[in-house]
Amino acid sequence: MKSRHSVSSIVRVAVQIVFFAFFPAAFSVAFSGVRYVAVQIQRHEGISWNPFLFALVCLLAFTCVFGRFFCGYACAFGSLGDWLFAGSAFVQRRLRKKVFRLPDKIIAALLYVKYAVLAAIVVACLTGVYDSVSGADPWGAFAMFRACNFSLAGREPATAAFVLIAVGMLFVERFFCMFLCPMGAVFDLLPMLPATTYNRLPGECANGCSLCTRICPASLSLGEGYGSHGECFQCGKCSVKCPTGSMRLGLRKLQGTEAWLAAAKAAILFALCFKAIGM
């Protein structure tokens, strides 16, 4: 169990580092496709094929087939959140012996905020005011810092938003992904193939065990007979740490965290990102 967990963790971190290094803007490029469609509608102009739209369509199709693998393995913002939280959790365990956790009721309420963020951005594009508020986009500040450009001139609102999000990432695992990501709101609405998403096998769980629910970064309640959920980031923690192996993909014979399977998904996604950005 520990060996399988270690290999799965190493593969996931390796994939995160590769995408963080080569495609840090994959999220923003894909979401630019959403904004592009809304802006073209506002301008009463036709929608033409372009790299933004291609990236969006590819990422939506990939997610329908493989679930939110992009979020769990390839999104640079999601990876940054994982690393910040891991460091914070280590320090908290050293100092307090217990990692801070938001109450479930607060988490449940905040999950709807990302839909409001998505709606606000779409409305801003449809009304033609997006350009006047885009200066507060935290992704722009993230891209600037990643490029080692620390000039704040004209980026004060975006920097402030990014810093606030980073603070949230320190104390809530997948803070941005769960509560604020507009692309996550889009993904959550997509249909996903049950064969490639996680399911809990009825009757195979240990009595009284709730480990999968307690370690889920999306704070999902993984009850008996649980099936795939749009909030699932496909990180595989529930499967790899399950003491009875009852959490598996819909294919049943796969745990979903096999190194070859993660590598295959990553290779497909890498090729799609390379094609989209290279258009």
C-alpha positions as CSV (number, residue, x, y, z in Angstrom):
1,M,0.0,0.0,0.0
2,K,2.7,2.5,1.0
3,S,4.8,1.6,-2.1
4,R,1.8,2.1,-4.4
5,H,1.0,5.4,-2.7
6,S,4.6,6.6,-3.1
7,V,4.7,5.8,-6.8
8,S,1.4,7.4,-7.4
9,S,2.4,10.5,-5.6
10,I,5.7,10.8,-7.4
11,V,4.0,10.4,-10.8
12,R,1.4,13.0,-10.0
13,V,4.0,15.6,-8.8
14,A,6.2,14.8,-11.8
15,V,3.2,15.5,-14.2
16,Q,2.4,18.7,-12.2
17,I,6.0,20.0,-12.6
18,V,6.0,19.2,-16.3
19,F,2.8,21.1,-17.0
20,F,3.8,23.9,-14.6
21,A,7.0,24.3,-16.6
22,F,5.7,24.0,-20.1
23,F,2.0,24.9,-20.1
24,P,1.4,27.2,-17.1
25,A,-1.1,29.2,-19.2
26,A,-3.2,26.3,-20.3
27,F,-6.0,27.3,-17.9
28,S,-6.1,30.9,-19.0
29,V,-5.9,30.0,-22.7
30,A,-8.8,27.6,-22.4
31,F,-10.9,30.0,-20.4
32,S,-10.1,32.7,-22.9
33,G,-12.2,30.6,-25.3
34,V,-15.2,31.2,-23.0
35,R,-14.6,34.9,-22.9
36,Y,-14.1,35.0,-26.7
37,V,-17.5,33.4,-27.3
38,A,-19.2,35.8,-24.9
39,V,-17.4,38.9,-26.4
40,Q,-18.3,37.8,-30.0
41,I,-22.0,37.5,-29.0
42,Q,-21.9,40.9,-27.4
43,R,-20.4,42.4,-30.6
44,H,-22.9,40.5,-32.8
45,E,-20.0,39.0,-34.7
46,G,-19.4,35.5,-35.9
47,I,-17.4,33.0,-34.0
48,S,-14.3,31.8,-35.9
49,W,-11.9,29.0,-35.1
50,N,-8.9,30.1,-33.2
51,P,-6.3,28.7,-30.6
52,F,-8.5,29.8,-27.6
53,L,-11.6,28.1,-28.9
54,F,-9.5,25.0,-29.9
55,A,-8.0,24.8,-26.4
56,L,-11.4,25.2,-24.8
57,V,-13.0,22.4,-27.0
58,C,-10.1,20.1,-26.4
59,L,-10.1,20.5,-22.7
60,L,-13.9,20.1,-22.5
61,A,-13.8,16.9,-24.5
62,F,-10.8,15.6,-22.5
63,T,-12.7,16.2,-19.3
64,C,-15.9,14.5,-20.5
65,V,-13.8,11.4,-21.2
66,F,-11.3,11.4,-18.3
67,G,-12.9,13.6,-15.7
68,R,-11.1,16.5,-14.2
69,F,-7.7,15.1,-14.6
70,F,-6.5,18.5,-15.9
71,C,-7.4,20.1,-12.6
72,G,-5.8,17.4,-10.5
73,Y,-2.6,17.0,-12.5
74,A,-2.0,19.8,-15.0
75,C,-3.5,23.1,-14.0
76,A,-0.6,25.4,-12.8
77,F,-2.9,27.2,-10.4
78,G,-4.1,24.0,-8.9
79,S,-0.5,22.7,-8.6
80,L,0.5,25.9,-6.9
81,G,-2.4,25.4,-4.4
82,D,-1.3,21.9,-3.7
83,W,2.3,22.9,-3.0
84,L,1.3,25.9,-0.8
85,F,-1.1,23.8,1.2
86,A,1.4,20.9,1.6
87,G,4.0,23.3,3.0
88,S,1.4,25.0,5.3
89,A,0.1,21.6,6.5
90,F,3.6,20.5,7.4
91,V,4.2,23.6,9.5
92,Q,0.8,23.4,11.1
93,R,1.4,19.8,12.2
94,R,4.7,20.8,13.7
95,L,3.2,23.7,15.6
96,R,-0.3,22.6,16.4
97,K,-0.4,18.9,15.6
98,K,-3.6,19.5,13.7
99,V,-4.3,21.0,10.3
100,F,-6.9,23.8,10.1
101,R,-10.1,22.8,8.3
102,L,-13.1,24.9,7.4
103,P,-16.5,23.6,8.8
104,D,-18.4,21.5,6.3
105,K,-21.3,23.9,6.2
106,I,-19.1,26.8,5.2
107,I,-17.4,24.7,2.5
108,A,-20.8,23.7,1.1
109,A,-21.9,27.3,0.9
110,L,-18.7,28.5,-0.7
111,L,-18.8,25.9,-3.4
112,Y,-21.4,28.1,-5.2
113,V,-19.1,31.1,-5.4
114,K,-17.3,29.9,-8.5
115,Y,-20.6,29.8,-10.4
116,A,-21.1,33.5,-9.4
117,V,-17.6,34.3,-10.6
118,L,-18.3,32.5,-13.9
119,A,-21.6,34.3,-14.3
120,A,-20.0,37.7,-13.5
121,I,-17.3,37.2,-16.1
122,V,-19.7,36.2,-18.8
123,V,-22.1,39.1,-18.0
124,A,-19.1,41.5,-18.0
125,C,-18.2,40.2,-21.5
126,L,-21.7,40.4,-22.8
127,T,-22.1,43.9,-21.5
128,G,-18.7,45.1,-22.9
129,V,-17.3,46.1,-19.5
130,Y,-14.8,43.2,-19.1
131,D,-11.8,45.1,-20.3
132,S,-12.4,47.8,-17.6
133,V,-12.3,45.2,-14.8
134,S,-9.7,42.7,-16.2
135,G,-6.9,44.5,-14.4
136,A,-8.0,42.6,-11.2
137,D,-7.5,39.2,-12.8
138,P,-5.2,37.2,-10.4
139,W,-4.1,34.9,-13.2
140,G,-2.3,37.9,-14.8
141,A,-0.4,38.5,-11.6
142,F,0.5,34.8,-11.3
143,A,1.8,34.8,-14.9
144,M,3.8,37.9,-14.2
145,F,5.4,36.5,-11.0
146,R,6.2,33.2,-12.7
147,A,8.0,35.1,-15.4
148,C,10.1,36.7,-12.5
149,N,8.6,40.1,-13.3
150,F,7.8,41.6,-9.9
151,S,6.9,45.1,-11.0
152,L,3.5,46.0,-9.5
153,A,2.9,49.1,-11.7
154,G,-0.6,48.9,-13.0
155,R,-1.1,45.4,-11.5
156,E,-2.0,46.4,-7.9
157,P,-5.6,45.0,-8.0
158,A,-4.5,41.8,-9.7
159,T,-1.6,41.3,-7.2
160,A,-3.9,41.9,-4.2
161,A,-6.3,39.3,-5.6
162,F,-3.5,36.9,-6.1
163,V,-2.1,37.4,-2.6
164,L,-5.5,36.8,-1.0
165,I,-6.0,33.6,-3.0
166,A,-2.5,32.4,-2.1
167,V,-3.4,33.0,1.6
168,G,-6.5,30.9,1.1
169,M,-4.4,28.2,-0.5
170,L,-2.3,28.0,2.6
171,F,-5.2,27.0,4.8
172,V,-7.7,25.3,2.5
173,E,-6.7,22.5,0.2
174,R,-7.6,23.4,-3.4
175,F,-9.1,26.8,-2.2
176,F,-9.2,28.4,-5.6
177,C,-10.3,25.2,-7.4
178,M,-13.3,24.6,-5.1
179,F,-14.5,28.2,-4.5
180,L,-13.3,30.6,-7.2
181,C,-12.3,28.9,-10.4
182,P,-14.7,29.8,-13.2
183,M,-13.3,27.0,-15.4
184,G,-14.0,24.6,-12.6
185,A,-17.6,25.8,-12.7
186,V,-17.7,24.9,-16.4
187,F,-16.2,21.5,-15.7
188,D,-18.7,20.8,-12.9
189,L,-21.5,21.1,-15.4
190,L,-20.1,18.6,-17.9
191,P,-21.2,15.0,-18.3
192,M,-18.4,12.5,-17.6
193,L,-17.9,8.9,-18.7
194,P,-18.6,6.7,-15.7
195,A,-16.0,4.2,-16.9
196,T,-13.1,6.6,-16.3
197,T,-14.3,8.3,-13.1
198,Y,-14.2,7.1,-9.5
199,N,-16.9,4.9,-7.9
200,R,-17.2,3.4,-4.5
201,L,-18.0,-0.3,-4.6
202,P,-20.9,-1.2,-2.4
203,G,-20.3,-3.6,0.4
204,E,-16.5,-3.6,0.2
205,C,-15.8,-0.8,2.7
206,A,-14.5,-1.4,6.2
207,N,-17.1,-0.8,8.9
208,G,-17.0,2.7,10.2
209,C,-14.2,3.8,7.8
210,S,-14.5,7.3,6.4
211,L,-10.9,7.8,5.4
212,C,-11.7,8.7,1.8
213,T,-14.1,11.4,2.9
214,R,-11.6,12.8,5.4
215,I,-8.7,13.1,2.9
216,C,-10.7,14.2,-0.1
217,P,-9.3,17.7,-1.2
218,A,-12.7,18.5,-2.7
219,S,-14.4,17.8,0.6
220,L,-16.8,15.3,-1.0
221,S,-18.9,13.0,1.1
222,L,-18.0,9.7,-0.4
223,G,-20.9,7.6,0.8
224,E,-21.8,4.0,0.0
225,G,-22.4,3.5,-3.7
226,Y,-20.8,6.9,-4.5
227,G,-20.3,7.7,-8.1
228,S,-18.4,10.3,-10.0
229,H,-19.0,13.9,-9.1
230,G,-18.2,17.0,-11.1
231,E,-16.2,18.5,-8.1
232,C,-13.8,15.5,-8.1
233,F,-10.3,16.6,-9.1
234,Q,-9.2,13.0,-10.1
235,C,-6.2,13.2,-7.7
236,G,-6.8,9.6,-6.7
237,K,-6.2,10.0,-3.0
238,C,-9.4,8.2,-2.1
239,S,-8.4,5.2,-4.1
240,V,-4.7,4.9,-3.3
241,K,-5.2,5.2,0.5
242,C,-8.4,3.0,0.7
243,P,-7.6,0.1,3.1
244,T,-9.9,-2.3,1.2
245,G,-9.5,-1.1,-2.3
246,S,-13.2,-0.3,-2.7
247,M,-12.7,3.1,-4.4
248,R,-12.0,2.4,-8.1
249,L,-12.7,3.6,-11.6
250,G,-15.9,2.7,-13.3
251,L,-13.9,0.0,-15.1
252,R,-13.6,-1.7,-11.7
253,K,-10.3,-3.5,-12.4
254,L,-8.4,-0.2,-12.2
255,Q,-7.6,1.8,-9.1
256,G,-7.2,4.9,-11.3
257,T,-3.8,5.8,-9.8
258,E,-1.7,3.4,-11.9
259,A,1.4,5.1,-13.1
260,W,0.9,4.0,-16.7
261,L,-2.6,5.3,-16.7
262,A,-1.7,8.7,-15.3
263,A,1.2,8.9,-17.8
264,A,-1.1,8.0,-20.7
265,K,-3.7,10.7,-19.7
266,A,-0.9,13.2,-19.2
267,A,0.6,12.4,-22.7
268,I,-2.8,12.9,-24.4
269,L,-3.3,16.2,-22.5
270,F,0.3,17.3,-23.3
271,A,-0.3,16.7,-27.0
272,L,-3.6,18.6,-26.9
273,C,-2.0,21.6,-25.1
274,F,1.0,21.6,-27.5
275,K,-1.3,21.6,-30.5
276,A,-3.5,24.4,-29.0
277,I,-0.7,26.7,-28.0
278,G,1.2,26.0,-31.2
279,M,-1.7,26.9,-33.4
